[in-house]
Amino acid sequence: MATTTASKQAATESEKPGPMKRYLAPALIAIFAAGAAAGGVWFVMQGHGAGATAATASAATVAASPTPVYFVLDPMTVNLQSDDGDAHYLRIGLTLKVPNQATQDTLKDHTPEIRSRVLLALSAKKPADLATLDGKRALATELSVLISQPSDPREPFMRIDDVLFTEFVVQ
């Protein structure tokens, strides 16, 4: 029996945690938690998190969007078609929003041709066509398509992002 009691006593003493075992488990848990937190932060910062995806995408869009490029056409005065026999005219100022400097340079090179196209298109309009907001929007769309056409059929169409009216007087 003595041997049994001695072996039980030895087993009981070996079950008591020493100072090293007492601190090892919490330290390992803390290290694991810190690693998981660091991995989570890295994951979200890389744009993989669900909530961070929209914020990262919109921030990237804002940062990536360059300053808008505008091309200003000199104001034009055009005689309009008239059904009532009175003389009507349109004074219009246009600014074109374009995607890049290269498009602006191309527009500068072809300014006389663009002005001619715009003047011919406007001279076919009637005052009633331009009186409403919808008429002005339709005119902006028509001018965008007209201006984007290439001078040479072998050239590609130019991209015009928007036609902005800076002056618009019908009399």
Residue frames relative to the residue before (quaternion, step in Angstrom):
aa qw qx qy qz dx dy dz
M 1.0000 0.0000 0.0000 0.0000 0.00 0.00 0.00
A 0.5797 0.5985 -0.3688 0.4120 3.50 1.09 -0.62
T 0.6555 0.5052 -0.3170 0.4633 3.50 0.99 -0.77
T 0.6351 0.5212 -0.3317 0.4635 3.57 1.03 -0.68
T 0.6650 0.4871 -0.3075 0.4754 3.60 0.89 -0.84
A 0.6485 0.5135 -0.3189 0.4626 3.59 0.98 -0.80
S 0.6720 0.4816 -0.3081 0.4708 3.58 0.96 -0.78
K 0.6212 0.5209 -0.3412 0.4758 3.61 1.12 -0.65
Q 0.6462 0.5156 -0.3186 0.4638 3.55 1.01 -0.81
A 0.6499 0.5060 -0.3138 0.4724 3.60 0.97 -0.80
A 0.6526 0.5082 -0.3120 0.4674 3.56 1.01 -0.78
T 0.6444 0.5166 -0.3182 0.4654 3.61 1.01 -0.77
E 0.6624 0.4944 -0.3113 0.4690 3.58 0.96 -0.80
S 0.6702 0.4870 -0.3125 0.4648 3.61 1.00 -0.70
E 0.6215 0.5441 -0.3435 0.4468 3.64 1.18 -0.43
K 0.5790 0.5672 -0.3913 0.4358 3.60 1.13 -0.45
P 0.3991 -0.7264 0.4971 0.2570 3.56 -0.75 1.00
G 0.3859 -0.7039 0.5483 0.2345 3.52 -1.04 0.79
P 0.7106 -0.4388 0.3043 0.4582 3.58 -1.22 0.09
M 0.6328 0.5374 -0.3367 0.4443 3.62 1.03 -0.66
K 0.6848 0.4796 -0.2823 0.4705 3.59 0.91 -0.91
R 0.6160 0.5750 -0.3426 0.4154 3.57 1.07 -0.72
Y 0.7652 0.3538 -0.1846 0.5053 3.64 1.00 -0.75
L 0.5453 0.6528 -0.3884 0.3543 3.59 1.17 -0.41
A 0.6823 0.4949 -0.3017 0.4456 3.62 0.80 -0.94
P 0.6913 0.4431 -0.3157 0.4755 3.69 0.75 -0.82
A 0.6242 0.5358 -0.3481 0.4497 3.60 1.05 -0.70
L 0.6561 0.5007 -0.3126 0.4703 3.59 0.94 -0.83
I 0.6393 0.5155 -0.3243 0.4695 3.59 1.00 -0.78
A 0.6579 0.5051 -0.3089 0.4654 3.60 0.94 -0.85
I 0.6471 0.5058 -0.3181 0.4735 3.60 0.97 -0.82
F 0.6493 0.5102 -0.3141 0.4685 3.59 0.95 -0.83
A 0.6615 0.5042 -0.3070 0.4625 3.61 0.91 -0.89
A 0.6543 0.5041 -0.3173 0.4659 3.61 0.95 -0.84
G 0.6468 0.5136 -0.3154 0.4673 3.59 1.01 -0.78
A 0.6510 0.5058 -0.3130 0.4716 3.58 0.99 -0.83
A 0.6482 0.5062 -0.3200 0.4703 3.60 0.98 -0.80
A 0.6547 0.5019 -0.3142 0.4698 3.59 0.94 -0.84
G 0.6471 0.5098 -0.3148 0.4714 3.58 0.99 -0.78
G 0.6443 0.5199 -0.3158 0.4636 3.59 1.01 -0.77
V 0.6492 0.5011 -0.3167 0.4767 3.58 0.95 -0.85
W 0.6470 0.5117 -0.3218 0.4647 3.59 0.92 -0.86
F 0.6406 0.5396 -0.3161 0.4456 3.59 0.95 -0.89
V 0.6902 0.4666 -0.2754 0.4797 3.58 0.88 -0.95
M 0.6624 0.5118 -0.3119 0.4495 3.60 0.95 -0.82
Q 0.6471 0.5053 -0.3174 0.4745 3.59 1.13 -0.51
G 0.5460 -0.6556 0.3766 0.3611 3.59 1.28 -0.04
H 0.4888 0.6793 -0.4290 0.3399 3.59 1.19 0.36
G 0.5735 0.6086 -0.3842 0.3914 3.59 1.16 -0.40
A 0.5873 -0.6086 0.3975 0.3560 3.59 -1.04 0.70
G 0.7116 0.4359 -0.2660 0.4826 3.58 0.85 -0.89
A 0.6815 0.4974 -0.2935 0.4494 3.55 1.03 -0.68
T 0.5361 0.6513 -0.4122 0.3444 3.59 1.13 -0.46
A 0.6929 0.4611 -0.2888 0.4732 3.59 0.79 -0.93
A 0.6659 0.4955 -0.3098 0.4637 3.57 0.92 -0.85
T 0.6610 0.4913 -0.3091 0.4755 3.57 0.95 -0.82
A 0.6552 0.5127 -0.3168 0.4556 3.59 0.95 -0.84
S 0.6873 0.4604 -0.3019 0.4739 3.59 0.87 -0.84
A 0.6283 0.5142 -0.3426 0.4726 3.59 1.03 -0.65
A 0.6487 0.5024 -0.3185 0.4748 3.58 1.02 -0.76
T 0.6331 0.5244 -0.3320 0.4625 3.58 1.04 -0.73
V 0.6605 0.4936 -0.3101 0.4732 3.56 0.92 -0.87
A 0.6878 0.4716 -0.2894 0.4699 3.57 0.91 -0.86
A 0.7123 0.4653 -0.2625 0.4552 3.60 1.01 -0.77
S 0.6073 0.5656 -0.3759 0.4122 3.59 1.10 -0.49
P 0.3207 -0.7653 0.5261 0.1864 3.57 -0.58 1.13
T 0.6619 -0.4581 0.3940 0.4435 3.52 -1.31 0.13
P 0.5108 -0.6542 0.4456 0.3354 3.62 -0.84 0.87
V 0.2775 -0.7333 0.5996 0.1604 3.53 -1.17 0.71
Y 0.0987 -0.8062 0.5832 0.0137 3.55 -0.79 1.07
F 0.1567 -0.7449 0.6404 0.1019 3.52 -1.21 0.66
V 0.1931 -0.8076 0.5527 0.0710 3.56 -0.56 1.20
L 0.2096 -0.7429 0.6249 0.1171 3.53 -0.91 1.01
D 0.5254 -0.6184 0.4714 0.3453 3.57 -1.03 0.72
P 0.5909 -0.5804 0.4116 0.3801 3.62 -1.07 0.64
M 0.1771 -0.7813 0.5946 0.0676 3.55 -1.14 0.74
T 0.1768 -0.7445 0.6320 0.1228 3.53 -1.19 0.60
V 0.0409 -0.8152 0.5746 -0.0600 3.54 -0.77 1.15
N 0.3974 -0.6608 0.5765 0.2704 3.56 -1.11 0.70
L 0.2774 -0.7668 0.5611 0.1424 3.55 -0.96 0.92
Q 0.5875 -0.5410 0.4599 0.3880 3.57 -1.30 0.35
S 0.1000 -0.8120 0.5743 0.0296 3.55 -0.98 0.80
D 0.2967 -0.7500 0.5675 0.1656 3.54 -0.98 0.92
D 0.7214 0.4686 -0.2424 0.4487 3.57 1.11 -0.65
G 0.5755 -0.6167 0.3736 0.3859 3.63 1.21 0.08
D 0.5814 0.5606 -0.3883 0.4438 3.61 1.20 -0.21
A 0.4733 -0.6501 0.5104 0.3047 3.53 -1.21 0.55
H 0.0361 -0.7752 0.6305 -0.0104 3.55 -0.87 1.01
Y 0.0218 -0.8001 0.5989 0.0258 3.53 -1.07 0.65
L 0.2862 -0.7250 0.6069 0.1555 3.47 -1.38 0.41
R 0.1055 -0.7362 0.6649 0.0689 3.53 -0.97 0.92
I 0.0350 0.8253 -0.5539 0.1040 3.52 -0.57 1.21
G 0.1252 -0.7481 0.6476 0.0734 3.51 -1.15 0.78
L 0.1056 -0.8154 0.5691 0.0131 3.56 -0.84 1.00
T 0.0445 -0.7335 0.6768 0.0439 3.52 -1.22 0.71
L 0.2231 -0.7864 0.5681 0.0951 3.54 -0.84 1.04
K 0.2528 -0.7315 0.6135 0.1568 3.56 -0.93 0.91
V 0.0433 -0.8153 0.5761 -0.0394 3.55 -0.64 1.20
P 0.6118 -0.6226 0.3520 0.3378 3.61 -1.12 0.57
N 0.8332 0.0093 0.0356 0.5518 3.61 1.02 -0.64
Q 0.7001 -0.4721 0.3491 0.4063 3.52 -1.37 0.17
A 0.6091 0.5660 -0.3588 0.4242 3.61 1.02 -0.69
T 0.6492 0.4980 -0.3171 0.4795 3.59 0.99 -0.80
Q 0.6295 0.5275 -0.3314 0.4643 3.57 1.02 -0.78
D 0.6493 0.5128 -0.3147 0.4652 3.59 0.97 -0.80
T 0.6372 0.5149 -0.3234 0.4736 3.58 1.01 -0.78
L 0.6437 0.5128 -0.3221 0.4679 3.58 0.99 -0.81
K 0.6258 0.5311 -0.3381 0.4603 3.60 1.00 -0.78
D 0.6641 0.5149 -0.3045 0.4485 3.57 0.95 -0.86
H 0.7789 0.3186 -0.1575 0.5168 3.60 1.09 -0.68
T 0.2296 0.8253 -0.4942 0.1480 3.61 1.19 0.41
P 0.6707 0.4885 -0.3483 0.4362 3.69 0.73 -0.80
E 0.6571 0.5064 -0.3078 0.4660 3.57 1.00 -0.80
I 0.6450 0.5142 -0.3150 0.4695 3.59 1.00 -0.81
R 0.6467 0.5090 -0.3215 0.4684 3.60 0.92 -0.87
S 0.6424 0.5231 -0.3262 0.4553 3.59 0.96 -0.82
R 0.6458 0.5169 -0.3187 0.4628 3.59 0.93 -0.86
V 0.6739 0.4966 -0.2934 0.4617 3.57 0.90 -0.97
L 0.6619 0.5092 -0.3132 0.4522 3.60 0.89 -0.89
L 0.6612 0.4963 -0.3122 0.4680 3.60 0.93 -0.82
A 0.6595 0.5003 -0.3131 0.4656 3.59 0.95 -0.80
L 0.6843 0.4885 -0.2897 0.4574 3.59 0.93 -0.86
S 0.6499 0.5332 -0.3335 0.4267 3.60 0.99 -0.73
A 0.6344 0.5156 -0.3306 0.4715 3.61 1.22 -0.28
K 0.5733 0.6087 -0.3722 0.4028 3.63 1.24 -0.14
K 0.3265 -0.7007 0.5999 0.2063 3.51 -1.34 0.47
P 0.6281 -0.5545 0.3756 0.3961 3.62 -1.07 0.57
A 0.6378 0.5362 -0.3335 0.4409 3.60 1.00 -0.75
D 0.6076 0.5643 -0.3504 0.4354 3.61 1.13 -0.65
L 0.7583 0.3989 -0.1834 0.4820 3.57 1.08 -0.77
A 0.4993 0.7023 -0.4029 0.3084 3.58 1.26 -0.14
T 0.7381 0.4078 -0.2327 0.4846 3.60 0.99 -0.74
L 0.6375 -0.5191 0.4120 0.3930 3.54 -1.30 0.34
D 0.6384 0.5178 -0.3220 0.4698 3.58 1.02 -0.78
G 0.6263 0.5375 -0.3281 0.4596 3.59 1.06 -0.72
K 0.6572 0.4966 -0.3015 0.4801 3.58 1.03 -0.79
R 0.6452 0.5058 -0.3219 0.4735 3.59 1.01 -0.77
A 0.6400 0.5120 -0.3215 0.4742 3.59 0.99 -0.80
L 0.6299 0.5258 -0.3272 0.4687 3.58 1.04 -0.75
A 0.6413 0.5198 -0.3257 0.4609 3.60 0.95 -0.85
T 0.6573 0.4976 -0.3068 0.4756 3.60 0.96 -0.84
E 0.6518 0.5153 -0.3103 0.4618 3.57 0.95 -0.89
L 0.6738 0.4882 -0.2987 0.4674 3.58 0.92 -0.87
S 0.6091 0.5546 -0.3472 0.4482 3.59 1.04 -0.71
V 0.6688 0.4808 -0.2882 0.4883 3.58 0.93 -0.91
L 0.6624 0.5266 -0.2964 0.4428 3.57 0.94 -0.92
I 0.7033 0.4617 -0.2646 0.4714 3.58 0.90 -0.92
S 0.6607 0.5335 -0.3146 0.4240 3.60 1.02 -0.71
Q 0.5247 0.6346 -0.4198 0.3817 3.61 1.21 -0.30
P 0.4580 -0.7002 0.4711 0.2794 3.59 -0.92 0.84
S 0.5513 -0.6014 0.4659 0.3425 3.56 -1.22 0.49
D 0.7523 0.2532 -0.1256 0.5951 3.51 1.08 -0.82
P 0.5095 -0.6789 0.4260 0.3129 3.64 -0.76 0.92
R 0.6392 0.5304 -0.3330 0.4463 3.59 1.18 -0.42
E 0.6073 0.5504 -0.3528 0.4514 3.60 1.24 -0.29
P 0.5053 -0.6361 0.4743 0.3392 3.61 -1.14 0.49
F 0.6059 -0.5299 0.4420 0.3958 3.55 -1.30 0.31
M 0.3953 -0.6785 0.5579 0.2686 3.57 -1.12 0.65
R 0.3745 -0.7062 0.5492 0.2436 3.54 -1.12 0.63
I 0.0729 -0.7608 0.6449 0.0049 3.54 -0.79 1.13
D 0.3181 -0.7834 0.5048 0.1742 3.59 -0.50 1.18
D 0.8015 -0.1104 0.1079 0.5778 3.59 0.98 -0.77
V 0.2423 -0.7101 0.6384 0.1720 3.53 -1.26 0.58
L 0.1069 -0.8107 0.5756 0.0088 3.54 -0.60 1.19
F 0.3056 -0.7338 0.5778 0.1849 3.56 -0.93 0.93
T 0.1373 -0.7917 0.5913 0.0691 3.57 -0.73 1.05
E 0.7658 0.0810 -0.0579 0.6353 3.53 1.31 -0.27
F 0.1167 0.7939 -0.5850 0.1173 3.59 -0.89 0.90
V 0.1764 0.7794 -0.5735 0.1805 3.57 -0.20 1.31
V 0.0685 -0.7745 0.6287 0.0175 3.56 -0.78 1.08
Q 0.0405 0.7912 -0.6089 0.0385 3.58 -0.87 0.98
